[in-house]
Amino acid sequence: MSRENNWDWGMHNPSGCGISSLMSLKRKLFRGNLVVRSLDNMVERGNGLGAGYAGYGIYPEHEEQYAFHLMYENIDARNFTEEYLSRFFKIFDDEPIPTRPMPGIRTAPIFHRYFVLPTEEALGTNISEHAADEFVVRHVTEINSSQKGAFVVSSGKNMGVFKGVGFPADIGGFFRLDEYQGYCWIGHSRFPTNTPGWWGGAHPFTMLDTAIVHNGEISSYGINRRYIEMFGYRCTMMTDSEAIAYLFDFLHRKQRLPLELIPAIFSSQFWQNIDLMDEENKKLHETLRQVYGAALLNGPFAIVVGHRQGMFGLSDRVKLRPMIAARKDDVLYIASE
């Protein structure tokens, strides 16, 4: 479970990956093996060094609590992190994340999940949902950057991320996704090219209930990372996909921008196209580019974002990475390569 944060900050992570996602618009539940099977159809888009899934609606019995999925290198790391969590959170339930042996997975970290809320003492007088979210972000960031041998895989409500080193079918079987039911699933098959494949480096990357899967290369990673770290986020994974997850959390949750404006920031219009807009839209897009210019994603990419309000897909401005969307009955599908 070796981290990637010892790598040179000047490195980036170009990759060729596969994405598959599906969501019931009526929030009907379906098993996770559907997205596993769809990713397995494009197994050539990965090389066995990473695959992962995010499921939404999978913990209805704990829907008001933050579901922390953690991976540990050893028992000592788990004991130390659990002591840390107990100081700041009320733990309503915890258990090992169920797994099954898979031929393609020889070694794996320890996986455990916790259903928690910040304690009243830790939050103080500010008990709003925004304050609780910010409290969780702060402590997830602290664990991921400072707790040796521990990594928070996901921390949202009524959702969870399952990821690791292996092909999509290996990871789906290992985490027994056929036993989970959710209304939205996003999946990713990874092909890292110049950073090592490790369990924490697989997609999706998350912050609270936002999960990002990404196909391509963000050539603007350096400026994106420096920009987001100005606001207290810490990029420790040495991959551009992590920065996208934090940018989305910052823009939507902290800046409270509507979802409809996020694509206009991540994949903004060219200036010559903005000049052709009517005055109202021209002013809006000029302002977004001026205020959030450092959040522009450059390079070939296709991303799918899962969050509590649904999911959306986005590709780069000149479509250097393909993206296909379809709808059948009440189910929306988005895929890339």
Order of alpha helices (4+ residues) and beta strands (2+ residues): beta-beta-alpha-beta-beta-alpha-beta-beta-alpha-alpha-beta-beta-alpha-beta-beta-beta-beta-alpha-alpha-alpha-alpha-alpha-beta-beta-beta-beta
